């Protein structure tokens, strides 16, 4: 089932091309992907891809923007509960962050390829867009005493994203590190509790976790394969 929502008409091949591009980019990265393979995956001609999207880089940029748009929408929806206090909203955003990447393994692999090697401008544009949106959210939570204020808000945001993504794409390494002392890989809820303990002011660290499924058996995202492909 395609991860990205359809935005064109049902008779338009562009949604198939975008879905195929995400799949091929997730498997091979920008440098390893070809428009010929994307066309084959979508069941269209390479000429049609060039007609609609010009070239591979334009298609990469479009796929990246679609992922970013849906990711932003997910996080903003988690924050859009005026009846909740700031602490509850921030925890909902944390949970939404993890749930989005769990539900979109190809998008997570695409994100890893952004870091490993891809057109820098798309990566830079995405970084600026996300940070301009969510660093102020973190800063506001610091100002209300929910999050610790002894570090820059951008560092708190990086801590949140980096730790969640590491546990998702490097579950083997995380499991092996914990196994040295006989510890088990945490469930999603346990990981969010741990992360909240790192981010929150002491007075807010005892707030209960959002009502999210706790998965002790972590399904493979397929992201680990990226390291082998690279």
Phi, psi and omega in degrees: 000130182300140179282324184271141180292150176285138178236350180258180181288162184295338181265004183266135181280353186295324177296321177296320180294316180296316179297318179293321180297317178300317181297314182290317178297321180296326181280321192238354184075180182292312185293325183276343181278151175230152177294332178296317179291321177298318179297317178298317179297322182276347182074034179229175177275153176299328180296325179292324177298314179296327179295315184276323192236002175075293183205179184297320182294321177297321179292319176302314181298320180294314179300316179299319180292322178297318177299313181298318181299315182289325177296313179299316179301320180296314181291320180293326177295324179293332181272347188273058178227086185299339180283346180272151173283172186297321180299315179295321179296318180295322179291324175296322179294320177301314181296319179295323178301311181293316183297323180299309183291329175297320184278351184229068183297325178293323178294324176295318177296321176301317179299319179295321178294330174304319183283321184287333180158110181196172177307121188294326185296320179296317179297316180296317180298316179296316181301314180296318181299311183291317182292323178293333178278317194254340173299317177298328177296315178295318180297320178297322178292328173294317183295333179269003176085010181278314180255152180301141186249011183270001177226157180298147180300327178297325179291323176296319179295318178296320178299314179300306184293318183295317183290317179298312182294325178299314181294332180281317185262349180235045182296329179295311181296318179296317180297318180293322178297317180289326184293337180304323179253015176081012180275152180263154175297131183290153170289170178301315181297318178295321178295318178296323176298316179298315181296319178299323177297330177283328189266327192276156169294149183309322184291340183253002186287344182269002178298142182288153180288155175301157181283083181237151180297135175264119183249104177283326174269110186272114179294145180291133176277347187081357183289333180299330181296337180301323181295325180285326181289328189294000000 
